[in-house]
Amino acid sequence: MKVNASMTDTITAPIAGAIDESSEHVFNAAGEFEIHDETIDLSRYRFEDWLALALFWLLGVTVFYQFFTRYALNDSAAWTEEIARYFLIATVFVGAAMCVRKNNHIQVDFFYRVLPPRLMRVMATLVDAVRVAFFIACVGLTAQLMGRIGASRMAVVDLPMGIVYGAVLLGFALMTWRAVIVAIENWKRGASVLEQPELAEQIQ
């Protein structure tokens, strides 16, 4: 079977071009193989990111200690299961603030594909306002709950349950703060992620 030379050139040219283009990034001026990692930028991480990371590590250490005492020492620490559950609760609610900042929560954007731009802007603004109001209500309800539980203690560890609900309250407060900032930025920008999904790449 005869292969046309021009057809072969047409097929191989993009591949050769891609190889040459990629080789510029891995070979230096002397033709030696050289790769450098991108500079790590920690400035894009916020308070809730670091706090959620710390809580997650505390959760991991607690679970590992439970595993070690149960299977290595054959004497499981009774407090680890309860404390690990509380660390998980704190991690989820604090980490949720990070998701609010990055607009990573579940959202339905179907109507934003079929409605006119002006109506989409009104709906997106309404979504921002309702979200802020919801988080403010959650802060108030959590504070009321903390007042009602009083001095009740944990089941195994002799510590007040208010610590756990305090972490939940902190999470809702952070979510409220980030939701207000997101709403202001959307208002100044004139568009939200719901209207322009490509904005998600610019949000840190």
N, C-alpha and C positions, 0 to 999 in steps of 0.2 A: 504494500500500500504506500503510495507516494504522498508525502506531506508537503504542502506548499510552504516555501521558505518564508513568505510574507506572513502566513498564518502562524508559523512558529515564532517569528519575531514579535508578532502582536501579543502572543501568550506569554512569552518569556520576558518581554520588556518591563511590564509592571512588577514582576517578581524581582528582576534585577534591580529596578529602581528602588523597590522596598528594601532590598538588602543593602544597597548603597546608602540609602537614607538612614537605616538603623545602625549601620557601621559607623556613621559619624558620631554617634552617641557612645560607642564602646571602644573606639580607637582614638588615641591621641595623635598629635602632630607627627610623632616618630613612628606611627603605625603599630604601637604597642596596645595590648588589651588593657583598658582602664575604665573602671566603673566607680562612680561616687554615689553614695546614698544621698537622697534629698535631705535638706536641713529640716530637723524636727522643730516645728513651731508650736510651742506650748501656750502661746498667748491667746489662742482661740478657745481654750478651755476656761470655763467659768467656775464660780464658787460651787454650784450644785454638782458639777462634774467631779470635782475633787472629793466632795463630801460623799457622793454616791460610790466613788471608787473606794474610799476608806471604809465605808459601811460594808461594801461587798467583800473586802479583804477580811474584815472582822467576822463576817458570816462564814467565809471559807476556812478561817482558822478554827472557828467554833465547831464546824462540821468535821474538820480533820481531827480535832481533839476527841470528838465523839467516836469517830471511826477507830482512832488509836486505842482509846480506853476499852472499847467494846471487843475488838478483834485481837489486839496485841496484849492487853492486860486482862482481858476477860472480866472486866469490872466497869461497865458503862457508866459514865458520869450522868447523873439524872438531870442536871440542870441544862445540859447542852441542847436538848431538843427544844425546850421552851425558848431559850435565849436565841437560838438559830432562827426560830420562827419570827421572833420580834425583829431581829436584824434584817430578815427578808422583807418584812413589812416596811421598815424604815428605808431600805434600799429602793423599794418600788416607788414609794411616794416622793422621795427626794429625786430619784431618777426621772420621775414623770415631769418634773420641772424642766429638766434638760430637753425632754421631748416637746414640751410646749414651746420652748425657745426655738427649736429647730423645725417645728411644725411636723413632727413625726407621728402624731397621734392619728388614729383612723379618721378619715374624712371622706365624704361622698361628694365628688365633683362632677357628677353626670350632668346636672342642670347647667353648670357653668360652660358646657360645651354646646348648648343649644339655645341659650338665652342671649339677648342683645347685651352689649358691653355695659350700658348704663344700669340695666337691671342687675347685672352680675355685681357691679360695684356696690349697689344698695344691699344686696344679699350678703356679700362678703363683710361689709361694715356691720350688718346685723349679727352675723356669726361672731365677729370679734366682741361685740357688746354683750351678747348672751354668754359667751365663754367667760368673760371677766366677771359678769354677775354671778355665774354658777360657782366660780372659784371663791368669790367673796362669801357666798352663802355657805359653802363647805367650810370655810374658815370659821364662820360664826357657829355653825352646828357642831364642829369639833370642839370649839371652846366651851360650848354649853355642855357637851358630853363630858369633858374633863371636869367641869364643875359638879356634875351629878355623880360621877363615880367616887368623888371624894378621896379618901385615904385607902381605898381598896388595894390589896397587895397582889402580886403575881402568885401563880399556883405553887410553884416549886421554889423559886428564888424570892427571898424576903425583900422585894423592892416594890415601889409604888407603880401601879399600872399607868399613872399619869406620864411616865417616861415614854411609854410606847405611843400614847395618844399625842404627846408633845412632838414626837417625830412626825406623826401624821399631820399635825397642825403646821409644823415647819414646812412640810412638803406642799401643803395647800397654799401657804403664804408665798412660797417661792413660785408656785404655779401662777398665782394671782399677779405677782410682780412681773413675771415674764410675759404673761398674757397682755398686760397693760402696755409693756414695751413693744410687743409685736403689733398690737392694735395701732399704736402711735406711728410706728414705722410703715405699716400698711397704708395709713391715712396720708402720710407725707409722700409715699411712693405712688399712691394712686392705684395700687394693685396689691393683691395678696397671692399667696401660693395657690389658692383655689382657682384664681383667675389665670395666673401664669405659673404653671408648675416648674418652669425652668428657673424661677427665683430660688427654689430650694437649694440649688448649688451654691448660691451666694450667701446663704444664711449660715452662720456659725453658732 
